[in-house]
Structure formats: C-alpha cells, structure tokens
C-alpha cells in the first residue's frame, strides 16, 4: 500500500522541472494527480502520460493561478473528476528570463511576477481550502526563503515564506508548509554557474528536481502531521546565498 492511495493532489506549474518531478513522485506513491499548466500543453501531456503509465489517474488542466475565475473552474473540475482534494502544491512561478531591469523597466513583467508568485499562492489556497478541510489535507508552497536584496524575481518568491506562516494561522488545522530550493538544475545551468553553486554548497553538487519533490512529499505526508508554518530548505547547505 502506498502512502497516498485514494488521494488526489493538485500541483500547479506541473509541466516541467520541480513540478513534473513532484507530480510523478506523488503518482508513484499512489495519488491521482492534477497537472496544472499555463503555457506548455505538450509538456503537461507528457507528464500526464507518465502518470497514467504508473496506473494512476491524471487530469491536465490549464489555468492561470493568479486568475480567480480560472482557479475556481479548475477546482470544480478536480472535484467533478476525483471527488476530493488532499494536497495542494503551489509550485507555479513566473521566472526569468527575462530579468527585470530597473533602468529599463518592463512593468508588465514585474506585475506578472507579483501576480503569479505571490497572488497565485493566495488564490489557489482560497479556492482549495474548503475541500482540504473536508479531507484533513494540507498545502505545500515552493518559495525562496532567503533574500540578498533585490527588486525582481527573488523579491516575489521570498514573499512566499511569510505567506506560508500567515496561511498556517488562517487555515488551521489545515497544515501549510513550504520548501525553499537552493540551486536546482532544472532548465539547465552553464558549467560556470554549476561550479559556483558547487563551491558554495556543503554537499558538493547542484540539486535535482527530485530532491525538492522528496521534500514536498514528506511535508504533505502523515509523517509531517505535527509540522505547520515551517519552511524546509533543500539547498545542500548552500549558506552563501542566504
């Protein structure tokens, strides 16, 4: 028997990287999985196929996580299909490239990062929470729990840490936790970037999406039943970036 048999999980931004690795891991542990995406239907379909090959149900749903109408519709479709929601993984993010340039600002880009990376967590949690209350489910956010100072992507992702603590208070007894990844080789790093990250980390390698997925699975499981409002760092001891 798997730890998530009979349960359903929504993973936002699940078409690639950490999201797809997390979707596959939940399926391997018995869950039916909602593969949310916004831009890449082809990659999302590939994740769905992989889940179905594991013998689990998968639902591929396009939704802008910052759009209340989209998220409300997605939530209703999940209930219609699976009848329940046990875990919400807020993983979707608007991220570089391009970087936000203060001297030549793209304000639409900045607002988009704020809406997806900050508002998206709140919108998805708002619509899913009533169903998590019924199933004694929980939420795991993917955040950035460090900040060297900045005005772009890092700023918007760092907001996920206090949001996690705030939601833990707001939604209790629904558990709300977060994972803060370090340098994860998701979309590909240059040799120079890898060398810097490996030098900084105590565990001398870059992270893999499965490293983060394993942490998410743990926080969502009954093994973490007395943990809420916390952020788990998955960074190989990479203290220099904090």
Buried (B, 14 or more C-beta within 10 A) or exposed (E): EEBBEEBBBBBBBBBBBBBBBBBBBBBBBBBBBBBBBBEBEEBBBBBBEBBEEBEBBBBBBBBBBBBBEBBBBBBEBBBEBBEBBBBBBBBBBBBEEEEBEEEEEEEEBBEBBBBBBBBBBBBBBBBBBEBBEEBEBBBBBBBBBBBEEBEBBBBBBBBBBEBBBEBBEBBEEBBBBBBBBBBBBBEEBEEEEBEBBBEBBEEEEBBBBBBBBBBBBBBBBEEBEEBBBBBBBBBBEBEEBE
